[in-house]
Amino acid sequence: MDFDAVIARSQAACDALSDDDDGLKREVLAHAGNRWSLGIVHALGVAGTLRHAELARRLEGVTQRMLTRSLRHLERDGLILRRDYGEVPPRVDYTLTPMGRGLLVGMMPLWSWIIDNASEFRAARTRFDHDGPVAYDPAEARSLPN
């Protein structure tokens, strides 16, 4: 599919969204851009069912508050299941739902694209950090491939 067709398809999808769907889209896309949510989805996808402390160990740098908050958001949106065994001491674990597995599968093309273009990202950042922003040239933009 060429770039113009992708843009047309994207616009048609956006036009078809109701106001409620648009808000939902933005909220769910926040998961796709959230470091901790994606880390949780990835960890559960790779390891299967995990307890809170096991997730915390796999997500270096996450605070307990942020982990709990992210888990609640993912659970609310149906991406993970929380199982409370009702025991003392408390035992709770988390697992991906089919929709959570779908998110993981859906993110793979984006992650692959990032990996495939990592050297270009690094080069662009180096240029920007060294030379600063580059002025926009409309003639150059027209010559970019579709």
N, C-alpha and C positions, 0 to 999 in steps of 0.2 A: 504494500500500500504506500503510495507516495505521500509526501508531507501534506499537500493540499487536501488529500482525501482524509488523512488523519485529523486535520483541523476541522474539516466539515463534520466528521463523525463526532468529534469532541463537542462541537457547538450544538449538534442535534441532541446529544445526550444531556447537555446543560439546559437546553430549551425545554426538554421533556420533564425536567424536575419540577415538582411543586415546591412551594415555599418550605413545607415541612420536610420534603426530601432533601432540599438544598441544605437546610440546617443539619439534618442527620448526616449528610455526606461530609460536611465540614467537621463534625464531631468525630466521625469514624476515621476520617483521614488524619485526624490528630494522632490516632494510634500509629498510623503508618509513618508519621514523622517524629514519633516519641521514642527516644533512645531506650527507655526502660520498658515500655510496652513491647517493642520489637524484641528486646533481649529476653523478656519473659516468654513470648511466643516462640522464639527460637529455642530457648532452653527446654521448654515443654515439648516442642516438636522433636528435638534430638533425644532427650532423656525420658520422655513420657511423663508420668505422674511424679510430681515433686512436692515436698513440703516447703513452707515459707523459708526456713533456715537454709535449706538446700538451694533454693532460688537465690537467696541473698549471697551465698558463697559463689555462685556462678556469675553474678552480676557485680563485678568489682566496682566499688564506689557508690553503689546505691544505698541510700539511707533506709532504715526500717520504715519510716513514714512514707517515703516515696514509693517503696515497694508495695506497701499496703494500699496506698492510694491507686497505684497502677493496676494492681490485682482487682480492686473493686471496680474500676472503670472497665476493665476487660470482662469481668464477670457480668456487669450490668449490660454490656453490649452483646453478651452471648458468645464471646470468643473463648472463654475458659469456664470450667466448672469447678466449684469449691465444694469439697466434701469434708464436713465436720463430723467426726466420729463420736462427739459428745462424751469424750473421756476426760479424766483428770489424771495427769496433766493433759491439757488440750492437745489434740492431734487433728490437724487439718491438712489436707493436701489439695493440689490443683492439677488439672489436666486440660488439654485442649479439646474443644468441641469440634465437630466437623467444620463449622464456620471458621474457627480459629485455625484449623489446618488449611482451610481455603485462603485465609489471609497470608499464611506462611508461603503457600504455593504462589499466590499472586505477587508477593514481594520478590520472588526469585528473579524475574526479568530485570527489575530495577537494581537489585544488588549485583547481578551479573553485569549490567550496563556500567555501574559505578566502578566495578573491578576492571572491566575492559578499558575504561577511560581514566583510570587513576593517574597514569603518567601525564595525561593532558591536563587534568585538574591541577596537579602539582606544578606543571610548567606555567599554567595560567596564573596561579597564585604567586609564583616566584616573579613573573613579569610584573604583575600588579604591585607586589610589595616593593619591587625595585624601581619600576618606572611610573607607578601610579595609574589612575584610570586612563583609558585610551578613548579619544574622541570618536564618536559614532560616525561612520562613513556610509551613507545610504547606497552608494555605488558598490561598495564592498559587500554589503548585506545582500544585494541582488545577485551577486555572483556565487553565494553559498549554495551548496547542493541541496535539493529537496529531499 
